[in-house]
Amino acid sequence: MPDWSYATPDHIPELLSIINPAYRGAPSRLGWTTEADFIDGKLRTDAADLDRLFNTPGAVFLQVRDAKDVICGCVYLERQDRGMYLGMLSVLPGLQNQGFGKCLLDGAEAHARKEGCSHIFMQVISLRSELIAWYERHGYAQTGEHKPFHSPTAFGIPKMPLEFVILEKAI
C-alpha cells in the first residue's frame, strides 16, 4: 500500500498534472471520477488557485506517490469550524482503483486527528452517484444539506443546473 506525505507549493505543477485530468476534459473519461458529463472545460484548477489554497490558514495538500516517486494522487484539506474540509481528492484516471484514493482518505483522517478535528466533511456534485457511493463505502454519510454549485467560469461551465450534497464522517 502506498503512503501519503505533505505536498509543498513547489509541487504545484505536479498537483495540476493530477487534479485537472482527474476531473475535466477527455483524459478524465479514462477514470470514473470525471465531471466532463456535467461541466464543459479542461481545467478544474490552475497554479494561482492552488497557490491561494496553499496560503489559506489551516490548509494542506497531501500527496501519494508510487514506488518510483511519481505523484499519483492528491487531496486538499482545510481546517474549518465544522471540522476538516476535504476537497479535490484526485487520482490519475489510469491509476484509479489501485488504493491511492483510500491511502489519501487514510491520510486525511490522520491529519484531521492530528489537528484535533472530530469530523471530516466534503461537498460532492449531487449527480456523481458513483463517487458518493464510494465515499459512503468509506464511512461518509450524506447530511441532507445541499449547496448551490458555483465555479469560476475559468474552471468550466456547467452544462445543467448543479448542486452539491454535503457528506461527513466522524473520526
Residue pairs with C-beta under 8 A, 6 or more apart in sequence:
1 99
1 103
2 64
2 65
2 66
2 72
2 99
2 100
2 103
3 64
3 103
4 62
4 63
4 64
4 103
4 104
4 106
4 107
5 62
5 63
5 64
5 65
6 60
6 61
6 62
6 63
7 14
7 15
7 60
7 61
7 62
7 63
7 74
8 54
9 50
9 51
9 54
11 61
11 63
11 71
12 47
12 50
12 51
12 54
13 47
14 63
14 71
15 50
15 61
15 63
15 71
15 74
16 45
16 46
16 47
16 50
17 71
18 71
18 72
18 73
18 74
18 90
18 91
18 92
19 44
19 45
19 74
19 88
19 90
20 27
20 42
20 43
20 44
20 45
21 27
21 28
21 92
21 93
22 28
22 31
22 33
22 34
22 44
22 90
22 91
22 92
22 93
23 33
23 34
23 35
23 36
23 44
23 90
24 34
24 35
24 36
24 39
24 41
24 42
24 43
24 44
24 156
25 36
25 41
25 42
26 36
27 93
28 34
28 35
28 36
28 93
29 36
29 93
30 93
30 94
31 91
31 92
31 93
31 94
31 96
32 96
32 97
32 130
32 131
33 90
33 91
33 93
33 96
33 128
33 131
34 93
35 44
35 125
35 128
35 156
37 127
37 159
38 125
38 127
38 128
38 158
38 159
38 160
38 162
39 151
39 156
39 157
39 158
39 159
39 162
40 156
40 157
40 158
40 159
41 155
41 156
41 157
42 156
43 154
43 155
43 156
44 88
44 155
44 156
45 88
45 155
46 154
46 155
49 155
50 61
53 59
53 61
53 76
53 78
54 61
56 78
58 78
58 79
58 80
58 115
59 76
59 77
59 78
59 79
60 76
60 77
60 78
60 111
61 74
61 75
61 76
61 77
62 74
62 75
62 77
62 104
62 107
62 108
62 111
63 71
63 73
63 74
64 71
64 72
64 73
64 74
64 91
64 100
64 103
64 104
64 107
65 71
65 72
66 72
66 95
72 91
72 92
72 95
72 100
73 89
73 90
73 91
73 92
73 95
73 100
73 101
73 103
73 104
74 88
74 89
74 90
74 104
75 86
75 87
75 88
75 89
75 90
75 104
75 105
75 107
75 108
76 86
76 87
76 88
76 89
77 84
77 85
77 86
77 87
77 108
77 111
77 112
78 84
78 85
78 87
79 85
79 115
79 117
82 119
82 121
83 112
83 117
83 118
83 119
83 120
83 121
83 168
84 108
84 111
84 112
84 115
84 117
84 119
84 120
84 121
85 120
85 121
85 122
86 108
86 120
86 121
86 122
87 122
87 123
89 101
89 104
89 105
89 108
89 122
91 98
91 100
91 101
91 104
101 134
102 138
105 138
108 120
109 120
109 169
109 171
112 119
112 120
112 171
113 171
117 171
118 170
118 171
119 168
119 169
119 170
119 171
120 140
120 168
120 169
120 171
121 143
121 166
121 167
121 168
121 169
122 135
122 140
122 166
122 167
122 168
123 147
123 164
123 165
123 166
123 167
124 131
124 132
124 135
124 164
124 165
124 167
125 149
125 162
125 163
125 164
125 165
126 132
126 146
126 162
126 163
126 164
126 165
127 162
132 142
132 165
132 167
135 167
136 142
136 167
138 169
139 169
140 167
140 168
140 169
141 167
141 168
141 169
142 165
142 166
142 167
143 165
143 166
143 167
143 168
145 165
145 166
146 163
146 164
146 165
146 166
147 163
147 164
147 166
148 163
148 164
149 158
149 161
149 162
149 163
149 164
151 158
